[in-house]
Amino acid sequence: MPFSLGSPAGPLHAPGSAGSTPAFCHEKYAGSRIFRDDFREVDRLGSVSPMSTGKLRSSLSRTARARLRTHPAYRWIALVTLLTGLFAVGFNFTVIAVVLPRMAEEFGTTLKTMQWAVSLPLLAFGVMSPTVGKLGDIYGAKRIYMIGFLGAIVMQAMTALAWSTSTLILFRVVAALEGAATGPAAVKFIATLFVPRDRPRPLAWWSTTAALGPTVGLVVGALVIPYIGWRGMFVIQIPLLVVALAAAWYVLDETEVRTDVRFDLSGAVILGAGLFFLLFGIERAADWGVGNLRTISWFATAVFLLGAFVWRQAKVRDPMFPLRYFGRRGFSVSLVASTLLNFAYLGGFVLAVPLMIEVLGLKDTQAGLVVIVRPLTFAAAAALAGGLISRQGTRRYAFVGSLLVALGLVALTAVDTGSAVWVAVLGLGVSGAGLGFSQPAFNITAVNSLDLEDQGVGGGISGSVQTIGASAGTVVLVSIQAGLAGRGTALSFAVAFGVGAAVAGVAAGLALLLARHVSASDVALTESAQGVPT
């Protein structure tokens, strides 16, 4: 006797709506390919024989996935799934940082060479982010996310098998190039699943995850690797990452695939090359010197290539990133301010541990515990920022947060040999909270300034410029401190932190140029432009 799933007008559909949208399907998703395909298949199998068990089981599985996508919490389930991949990629950037001396000894190389195993993957991530973001905009964010995350997992397994310094660095760089897809894909999904007025909290989560991944990796690596080895650290993650990949395949729906747009391969190559020359030049400036001919040549090449990219974008029919967005104050101001803020924040963070050791006389482990205050306050503030920004607007928290970063760095300028540790803790905590409030505000403003079809590449460019700011801040502030060390250790740190505070102050001033960005008319206009019913 055949097993009946019910007629098309039965339990899978609302009364009186035969063959229409399922009763449990939210109207927001009613037109999606998944619902059309899944329920057309279920309707076709409305009455099946025992011989059709395989098709029935497959159909029920697809129906279960469709039900998941109509669950009230689906957007947040998808967000957590996405951020798991982003966290994993960031985590592995720094997980081996504390054992680089031991690894250099194992491979018979110098520590300076081994440091490329950390710095080059970070550069690769920043260089590749805009390209994979654009690929997600055109070919579907899920597809690019899955390919990138899978590639990162494979390269992680290869890293555990590395037999030389060269292969270790190569596998880690390729893993970063592949894993770069996770950041822009998350932004694209947030823009797709959440209308502008609902984006502050998920974008705050995204900012927090992107920042905490490397920090947690540093701490966990220091605690765990001494017991299981650096190879074991990569191996034990693989089953967890495979589960995360499977969850992404099951949970995520594909974003729109655009057949009317061509991928600007030449533009992507020029942009990637320009970013590489710029970031590598910044990285090497610490050793070569800012005025060194080699440094200047790398910067000059970067300027030429980035200029060529801008020229091409103005000429090509399907630009990789439409230049009109730079004319939108919300995007351009947020981009510049966020770059300056990361310059000050990361540059100050790198100097924090030497300050604790050389000025306050703390031991390495004590200094490490003190600086953890900063990422903890960042995480706490970012967790609060989403809800606060939703109610009170981005400008207020972009300004207040930037000002707090500046004040925190000012507090660090006061640290001297006779200072109490709590002064440094205060400065680190205040600056961490400041970035936790301001970074989500700038990210939200930038994302809401873009059209939906360009959210992925926009997110990638935002990530790249933040990497540029962080790298430049590290080189400049460390160079200032080193150059003035002969005049007094405490003074050299004070001047470096003072420069960082001034830069953060400029970011605070730029934040005042932003609109509140939460008025009903602004939200309605943005949503209308993106085809979202209001």
C-alpha positions in Angstrom: 0.0 0.0 0.0 1.6 3.3 -1.0 2.8 5.8 1.6 1.1 9.2 1.2 2.8 12.5 2.0 -0.5 14.3 1.4 -1.8 16.1 -1.5 -0.3 19.4 -2.7 -3.1 21.1 -0.7 -2.3 19.0 2.3 -0.2 19.5 5.5 2.8 21.0 3.7 0.7 24.0 2.4 -1.4 26.6 3.9 -5.2 25.9 3.7 -6.6 27.0 0.4 -3.2 27.6 -1.3 -2.6 24.4 -3.3 0.8 24.2 -4.7 1.8 27.5 -3.2 4.4 28.5 -0.5 4.5 26.0 2.4 2.7 27.2 5.5 5.8 27.2 7.6 7.8 29.1 5.0 8.6 32.8 5.9 7.5 35.0 3.0 11.1 36.4 3.0 12.4 33.1 1.7 9.3 32.1 -0.4 10.9 32.9 -3.7 14.3 31.2 -3.0 15.5 28.5 -5.3 15.7 26.1 -2.3 12.0 26.3 -1.5 10.9 26.1 -5.1 13.1 23.0 -5.7 12.5 21.2 -2.4 8.7 21.5 -2.4 8.3 20.9 -6.1 10.1 17.5 -5.4 7.9 16.8 -2.3 4.8 17.6 -4.3 5.9 15.3 -7.1 6.4 12.5 -4.6 3.0 13.1 -3.0 2.3 9.4 -3.3 5.2 7.0 -3.5 5.6 3.3 -3.5 8.0 1.3 -1.2 10.4 1.1 -4.2 10.8 4.9 -4.0 12.3 4.8 -0.5 15.6 6.3 -1.6 13.9 9.2 -3.3 11.6 9.6 -0.4 14.5 9.7 2.1 16.3 12.2 0.0 13.2 14.3 -0.4 12.6 14.3 3.4 16.2 15.3 4.0 15.7 18.3 1.7 12.5 19.1 3.3 14.2 19.1 6.7 16.7 21.5 5.4 13.9 23.7 4.1 12.2 23.6 7.5 15.5 24.7 9.1 15.6 27.7 6.8 12.1 28.8 7.9 13.0 28.5 11.6 12.8 31.9 13.4 16.4 31.5 14.6 17.7 30.4 11.2 19.6 33.6 10.5 21.5 33.2 13.8 22.2 29.6 13.2 23.7 30.4 9.8 25.7 33.3 11.3 27.2 31.0 14.0 28.0 28.5 11.3 29.8 31.1 9.2 31.7 32.6 12.1 33.0 29.2 13.1 35.0 29.1 9.9 36.2 32.7 10.2 37.3 32.0 13.8 39.2 28.8 12.8 41.1 30.6 10.1 42.1 33.5 12.4 43.0 31.1 15.2 45.6 29.3 13.1 47.3 32.5 12.1 48.9 32.8 15.5 48.7 29.4 17.1 52.4 28.6 16.5 53.7 32.1 17.3 54.9 31.3 20.8 56.8 28.2 19.7 58.6 29.7 16.6 62.0 29.5 18.3 61.6 25.8 19.0 60.3 25.2 15.4 63.3 27.1 14.0 65.6 24.8 15.9 63.7 21.7 14.7 64.0 22.8 11.1 67.6 24.0 11.4 66.8 27.6 10.4 66.8 31.1 12.0 64.0 32.6 14.0 63.9 35.5 11.6 63.1 33.1 8.7 60.6 31.1 10.8 58.7 34.3 11.6 57.5 34.3 7.9 55.3 31.3 8.9 53.1 33.8 10.8 53.6 37.1 8.9 53.2 35.8 5.3 49.8 34.1 6.0 48.5 37.4 7.5 49.6 39.2 4.4 48.1 36.6 2.1 44.8 36.9 3.9 44.7 40.7 3.4 45.7 40.5 -0.2 43.2 37.8 -1.2 40.1 39.1 0.7 38.8 41.5 -2.0 39.1 38.9 -4.7 37.3 36.1 -2.9 34.7 38.6 -1.8 34.0 39.5 -5.4 33.9 35.9 -6.5 31.2 35.3 -3.8 29.2 38.2 -5.1 29.2 36.8 -8.6 29.2 33.0 -8.2 27.5 32.6 -4.8 29.0 33.2 -1.3 28.3 29.7 -0.1 30.2 28.1 -3.0 33.2 30.3 -2.5 33.0 29.8 1.3 32.9 26.0 1.0 35.8 25.9 -1.5 37.9 28.2 0.6 37.2 26.5 3.9 37.8 23.0 2.5 41.1 24.2 1.0 42.1 25.7 4.3 41.4 22.4 6.0 43.4 20.4 3.5 46.3 22.8 3.8 46.2 22.6 7.6 46.6 18.8 7.3 49.5 19.4 5.0 51.0 21.8 7.5 51.1 19.1 10.1 53.2 17.0 7.6 55.5 19.8 6.6 59.1 18.5 6.2 61.0 21.8 5.8 60.7 25.5 6.5 59.8 26.2 2.9 56.9 23.7 2.8 55.6 24.9 6.2 55.4 28.5 5.0 54.0 27.5 1.6 51.2 25.4 3.1 50.3 28.1 5.6 50.2 30.8 2.9 48.0 28.7 0.7 45.7 28.0 3.7 45.4 31.7 4.3 44.7 32.4 0.6 41.9 29.8 0.7 40.6 30.8 4.2 40.3 34.4 3.1 36.9 33.5 1.7 35.5 33.2 5.2 35.5 36.9 6.1 33.8 38.4 3.0 31.4 35.5 2.8 30.2 36.2 6.3 29.6 39.8 5.4 27.7 38.8 2.3 25.5 36.4 4.2 24.8 39.0 6.9 23.8 41.5 4.2 21.5 38.9 2.6 19.9 37.5 5.8 19.5 40.8 7.7 18.0 44.0 6.6 20.1 47.1 7.4 18.3 48.0 10.6 19.0 44.4 11.9 22.7 44.2 11.0 24.4 45.9 13.9 24.4 42.9 16.2 25.6 40.3 13.6 28.2 42.6 12.3 29.4 43.2 15.9 29.7 39.4 16.2 31.7 39.3 13.0 34.1 42.0 14.2 34.5 40.3 17.5 35.2 36.9 15.9 37.7 38.3 13.4 39.6 40.0 16.2 39.4 37.2 18.8 40.5 34.4 16.5 44.2 35.3 16.4 44.2 36.3 20.1 42.7 33.0 21.2 45.1 31.1 18.9 48.0 32.8 20.6 46.9 31.9 24.1 45.8 28.3 23.3 49.0 27.7 21.4 51.1 28.7 24.4 49.1 26.5 26.7 48.5 23.4 24.6 51.5 23.0 22.2 54.0 22.2 25.0 52.0 19.1 25.7 51.0 17.8 22.2 53.5 19.5 19.9 52.8 22.0 17.1 52.0 19.2 14.6 49.5 17.7 17.0 47.9 21.2 17.4 47.0 21.1 13.7 45.9 17.4 13.7 43.5 17.6 16.5 41.6 20.5 14.9 40.9 18.6 11.6 37.9 16.5 12.8 36.3 19.6 14.3 36.9 21.6 11.2 35.4 18.9 9.0 32.3 18.9 11.2 32.1 22.7 10.8 32.4 22.3 7.0 29.6 19.8 6.9 27.4 22.0 9.1 28.0 24.9 6.6 27.0 22.7 3.7 23.8 21.6 5.4 22.8 24.9 7.0 23.7 27.6 4.5 21.6 28.6 1.5 23.3 29.9 -1.6 23.2 33.6 -2.2 22.3 35.0 -5.6 24.4 33.9 -8.5 24.8 36.6 -11.1 25.1 35.6 -14.8 25.0 39.2 -16.1 28.4 40.1 -14.6 31.9 39.1 -15.6 34.7 38.6 -13.1 37.4 41.2 -13.7 40.4 38.9 -13.5 42.9 41.6 -14.6 41.6 44.0 -12.0 41.8 41.3 -9.3 45.5 40.5 -10.3 46.4 44.2 -10.3 44.7 44.8 -7.0 46.2 41.7 -5.4 49.7 42.7 -6.6 49.3 46.3 -5.4 48.2 45.1 -1.9 51.1 42.6 -1.8 53.7 45.2 -2.6 52.2 47.6 -0.1 51.8 45.1 2.8 55.2 43.4 2.2 56.9 46.8 2.0 55.3 47.8 5.3 56.4 44.5 6.8 60.0 44.8 5.6 60.3 48.5 6.5 61.0 47.6 10.1 64.2 45.9 9.1 65.2 47.9 6.0 64.2 51.3 7.3 61.5 53.5 6.0 63.9 55.6 4.0 65.8 52.6 2.5 65.8 52.5 -1.3 64.3 49.0 -1.3 61.4 50.1 0.9 60.8 53.1 -1.2 60.8 51.0 -4.4 58.2 48.6 -2.9 56.0 51.5 -1.9 56.4 53.2 -5.3 55.4 49.9 -7.1 52.4 49.6 -4.8 51.3 53.1 -5.6 51.6 52.5 -9.3 49.7 49.2 -9.2 46.9 50.6 -7.0 46.7 53.6 -9.3 46.4 51.3 -12.3 43.6 49.4 -10.5 41.6 52.6 -10.0 42.1 53.6 -13.6 41.0 50.2 -14.8 37.9 50.2 -12.6 36.8 53.5 -14.2 37.1 52.0 -17.7 35.9 48.4 -17.4 32.2 47.5 -17.9 32.0 45.2 -14.9 34.4 46.7 -12.3 35.7 44.5 -9.5 34.7 47.3 -7.1 32.6 50.2 -8.4 34.4 53.5 -7.7 31.1 55.2 -6.9 31.2 53.8 -3.4 34.1 56.0 -2.5 31.8 58.9 -3.1 29.5 57.7 -0.4 30.6 59.3 2.9 29.5 56.4 5.0 31.8 54.0 3.2 34.9 56.2 2.5 34.9 57.9 6.0 34.5 54.5 7.7 37.3 53.0 5.7 39.8 55.8 6.5 38.8 56.0 10.1 39.0 52.3 10.6 42.4 52.2 9.0 43.7 54.9 11.4 42.1 53.2 14.4 43.8 49.9 13.6 47.1 51.7 13.1 46.9 53.1 16.7 45.4 50.0 18.3 47.6 47.3 16.9 50.7 49.4 17.0 50.1 50.0 20.7 49.2 46.4 21.4 52.6 45.2 20.0 54.4 47.6 22.3 52.4 46.6 25.4 54.4 43.5 26.3 57.8 45.2 25.9 56.5 48.0 28.0 55.5 45.6 30.8 58.9 43.9 30.7 61.3 46.8 30.1 59.7 49.5 32.1 57.6 47.8 34.8 60.0 44.9 35.2 57.4 42.1 34.8 58.3 38.6 33.7 57.2 37.3 30.3 54.3 35.3 31.8 53.1 38.2 33.9 53.2 40.6 31.0 51.2 38.1 28.9 48.5 37.9 31.5 48.3 41.7 31.8 47.8 42.3 28.1 45.0 39.8 27.9 42.9 42.5 29.5 42.7 44.3 26.1 41.1 41.5 24.0 38.8 40.7 26.9 37.5 44.2 27.1 37.3 44.4 23.4 35.1 41.3 23.3 32.8 42.6 26.1 32.3 46.0 24.4 31.7 44.5 21.0 29.1 42.2 22.4 27.3 45.2 23.8 27.8 47.4 20.7 25.4 45.6 18.4 22.3 46.3 20.5 23.4 49.8 21.5 24.1 50.8 17.9 20.7 49.4 16.8 19.0 51.8 19.2 21.3 54.9 19.2 23.1 54.9 15.9 26.6 54.3 14.6 28.1 57.8 14.9 27.9 58.0 18.6 29.8 54.7 19.2 32.3 55.3 16.4 33.2 58.6 18.0 33.1 57.4 21.7 35.0 54.2 20.9 37.7 56.0 18.9 38.1 58.5 21.7 38.5 55.7 24.2 41.2 54.2 22.2 43.0 57.5 22.2 42.5 58.0 26.0 43.7 54.4 26.7 46.9 55.1 24.8 47.4 58.4 26.6 47.2 56.5 29.9 50.0 54.2 28.6 52.2 57.2 28.0 52.1 57.8 31.8 53.6 54.4 32.6 57.1 54.8 34.1 59.5 52.7 36.2 57.7 53.7 39.4 54.2 53.3 38.1 51.7 50.7 39.4 50.6 47.9 37.1 47.0 49.0 37.3 47.9 52.1 35.3 48.9 49.9 32.4 45.9 47.7 32.9 43.6 50.7 32.8 45.1 51.9 29.6 44.9 48.5 27.9 41.3 47.9 29.1 40.0 51.3 28.0 41.6 51.1 24.6 40.3 47.5 24.1 36.8 48.6 25.0 37.1 51.6 22.7 37.9 49.4 19.7 35.1 47.1 20.7 32.6 49.9 20.4 34.0 51.7 17.4 35.0 48.9 15.0 31.5 47.4 14.7 30.2 50.9 14.2 32.5 51.7 11.3 31.9 48.2 9.8 28.1 48.6 10.0 28.3 52.0 8.4 30.5 50.8 5.6 28.4 47.7 4.9 25.1 49.6 4.9 26.6 52.0 2.4 27.0 49.3 -0.2 24.5 47.7 -2.6 23.7 44.1 -1.8 25.4 42.8 -5.0 28.8 44.3 -3.8 28.7 43.4 -0.1 31.3 40.6 -0.4 34.0 42.6 -2.2 33.2 45.5 0.1 33.8 43.4 3.1 37.0 42.1 1.6 38.3 45.6 0.9 37.4 46.7 4.5 39.4 43.8 5.9 42.3 44.6 3.6 42.6 48.2 4.6 42.3 47.3 8.3 45.2 44.9 7.8 47.2 47.7 6.1 46.5 50.0 9.1 47.5 47.4 11.6 50.7 46.5 9.8 51.6 50.2 9.3 50.9 51.0 12.9 53.1 48.1 14.1 56.1 49.2 11.9 55.8 52.9 12.6 55.2 52.8 16.4 57.8 50.1 17.0 60.3 52.1 14.9 59.6 55.3 16.9 60.2 53.4 20.1 63.4 51.8 18.9 64.7 55.0 17.5 64.2 56.9 20.8 65.3 54.1 23.2 68.7 55.7 23.6 67.1 58.8 25.2 65.3 56.7 27.8 63.3 53.6 27.7 60.2 55.0 29.3 60.3 58.2 27.2 60.6 56.1 24.0 57.5 54.2 24.8 55.6 57.3 25.9 56.3 59.1 22.5 55.3 56.0 20.5 52.0 55.6 22.5 51.5 59.4 22.1 51.7 59.2 18.3 49.2 56.3 18.4 46.8 58.4 20.6 47.0 61.3 18.1 46.2 59.0 15.2 43.2 57.6 17.1 42.1 61.1 17.9 42.0 61.8 14.1 39.8 58.7 13.7 37.5 60.1 16.4 37.2 63.4 14.5 36.4 61.6 11.3 33.6 59.7 13.1 31.8 62.9 13.7 31.4 63.2 9.9 29.2 60.2 9.8 25.5 60.4 9.7 23.6 58.7 12.6 22.5 56.2 9.9 19.5 54.9 11.9 16.7 57.2 10.9 13.6 55.5 9.5 14.1 57.3 6.1 17.7 56.2 5.8 16.9 52.6 6.5 13.9 52.6 4.2 15.9 54.1 1.4 18.7 51.6 1.8 16.3 48.6 2.0 14.3 49.9 -1.0 17.5 50.1 -3.1 18.3 46.5 -2.1 14.8 45.2 -2.9 13.9 44.5 0.7 10.2 45.0 1.6 9.7 47.6 4.3 
